[in-house]
Structures are given as C-alpha cells and as structure tokens.
Amino acid sequence: MAETKITKKISGKTLLIAGAVMVLIILALLTTAGAFASKSDPLSQFTTQKTCSFLVMPGVAKAVCNDGTVYDVTQVGESATPLP
C-alpha cells in the first residue's frame, strides 16, 4: 500500500493576516514599554542653565554669567546680612 502525504499550502491571505497580527503585537509591546519608561521633562528643551555671579551695590544689581552675558536683576525681599 502506498502512503499518501497530505500537504497544505499556506495562502497569501493567511500570510498577510499573520504579518498584520505580528505588527500589532510588536506595536502593543512597544506602547506598553513606553508607558513604563521614565518620563523626561517636557520643558527641558526650553530650560537654560547658566552659572552667574551677582553684583549688588546701591543702585546697581546685575548678574554676570560665565558665558559673558549680563542681566539686570531686581532684588525681591529682604537683603541678606553677612555672617558675624
């Protein structure tokens, strides 16, 4: 007796559906991973940090920064008293 071999062909639609399901699974995993990732500060692109020294004399209040910029500043509140 001859043995018969049954073969099934995978259709193009089946491959297309399997590919779409894989893409959806990958997108779901990336979205889930992004939800648990640490959030960066959304305003960090607008934040500027400078190192400045403050010059306060009667009638003059300036901030002189390391990059050469100078700003006029206004003192708010009480002036600090030096330590004894």
C-alpha positions as CSV (number, residue, x, y, z in Angstrom):
1,M,0.0,0.0,0.0
2,A,1.3,3.4,-0.9
3,E,1.3,6.0,1.8
4,T,-0.3,9.3,0.8
5,K,1.2,12.5,2.0
6,I,-1.2,15.4,2.7
7,T,0.2,18.8,2.1
8,K,-1.4,22.1,2.8
9,K,-0.4,25.2,1.1
10,I,-0.4,28.5,3.1
11,S,-2.4,31.0,1.2
12,G,-1.3,34.6,0.7
13,K,-4.2,35.9,2.8
14,T,-3.1,33.7,5.7
15,L,0.4,35.2,5.5
16,L,-0.9,38.7,5.3
17,I,-3.1,38.2,8.4
18,A,-0.2,36.6,10.3
19,G,2.0,39.5,9.4
20,A,-0.6,42.1,10.5
21,V,-1.1,40.2,13.8
22,M,2.7,40.3,14.4
23,V,2.9,44.0,13.7
24,L,0.0,44.6,16.1
25,I,1.7,42.6,18.8
26,I,5.0,44.4,18.3
27,L,3.2,47.8,18.5
28,A,1.4,46.7,21.7
29,L,4.7,45.7,23.3
30,L,6.4,49.0,22.3
31,T,3.5,51.0,23.6
32,T,3.5,49.1,26.9
33,A,7.2,49.5,27.3
34,G,6.9,53.3,26.6
35,A,4.2,53.6,29.2
36,F,6.6,52.3,31.9
37,A,9.6,54.2,30.7
38,S,10.7,57.2,32.7
39,K,9.3,60.4,31.5
40,S,11.7,63.2,30.8
41,D,10.9,66.8,31.5
42,P,8.9,68.1,28.5
43,L,10.1,71.7,29.2
44,S,13.8,70.7,29.2
45,Q,14.3,71.9,25.6
46,F,13.3,75.4,26.8
47,T,15.4,75.4,30.0
48,T,18.6,77.3,30.1
49,Q,21.0,76.9,32.9
50,K,23.9,79.3,33.4
51,T,26.4,79.9,36.1
52,C,26.3,83.6,37.2
53,S,27.7,85.8,39.8
54,F,25.6,88.6,41.3
55,L,26.8,92.1,41.8
56,V,24.7,94.1,44.2
57,M,25.6,97.7,45.1
58,P,23.4,100.7,45.9
59,G,21.5,101.5,42.7
60,V,23.1,98.6,40.7
61,A,22.0,95.0,40.6
62,K,23.5,92.8,37.9
63,A,24.1,89.1,37.2
64,V,27.3,88.5,35.3
65,C,27.4,85.0,33.8
66,N,30.3,82.8,32.7
67,D,29.3,83.0,29.0
68,G,29.7,86.8,29.1
69,T,26.1,87.7,29.3
70,V,25.0,90.4,31.7
71,Y,21.5,90.7,33.1
72,D,19.8,93.5,35.1
73,V,18.2,91.9,38.2
74,T,15.8,93.1,40.8
75,Q,16.1,92.2,44.4
76,V,13.0,90.7,45.9
77,G,12.5,90.6,49.7
78,E,15.0,91.5,52.4
79,S,18.7,91.7,51.7
80,A,20.8,89.0,53.3
81,T,23.0,90.1,56.2
82,P,26.6,88.8,56.3
83,L,27.5,86.3,58.9
84,P,29.2,87.7,62.0
